[in-house]
Amino acid sequence: MKPAPLTSQRDRILGGLWGSLVGDALGVPVEFQSRAERMSTPPSGQRQLTVV
């Protein structure tokens, strides 16, 4: 097994920012639902793609 390549601090920061942005965007459909609502009708698949 090869050792993982070293990444620059810039790449690590950008990776963290991208992860936060994508995670936040994926949570939008259920952001204001209660746990009970999410359990009764769990999200499945892509519902809508809106380009801003």
C-alpha positions in Angstrom: 0.0 0.0 0.0 1.4 3.4 -1.0 1.4 6.2 1.6 -1.1 9.0 1.1 0.3 12.0 -0.8 0.9 15.0 1.3 -1.6 17.8 0.7 -1.0 21.5 1.1 -2.7 23.6 3.7 -4.5 25.4 0.9 -5.9 22.1 -0.5 -7.1 21.0 3.0 -8.8 24.4 3.6 -10.5 24.2 0.2 -11.6 20.7 0.8 -13.1 21.7 4.2 -15.0 24.6 2.6 -16.3 22.4 -0.3 -17.4 19.8 2.2 -19.3 22.4 4.3 -20.9 23.9 1.2 -22.1 20.6 -0.2 -23.3 19.3 3.2 -25.2 22.5 3.8 -26.8 22.3 0.4 -27.8 18.7 0.8 -29.6 19.5 4.1 -31.8 22.2 2.7 -34.8 19.9 1.9 -35.1 18.8 5.5 -33.7 21.8 7.3 -36.9 22.9 9.0 -38.6 19.6 9.5 -38.9 18.0 12.8 -37.5 14.5 13.5 -41.0 13.1 13.5 -41.7 14.5 10.0 -38.4 13.2 8.6 -39.1 9.7 10.0 -42.7 9.6 8.6 -41.6 10.8 5.1 -37.9 10.3 4.6 -36.3 12.2 1.6 -35.4 10.0 -1.3 -33.7 10.9 -4.5 -33.2 14.3 -6.0 -36.4 16.3 -5.8 -35.5 19.4 -7.7 -32.4 21.2 -9.1 -32.5 24.9 -9.1 -29.7 26.9 -10.6 -29.3 30.3 -9.2 
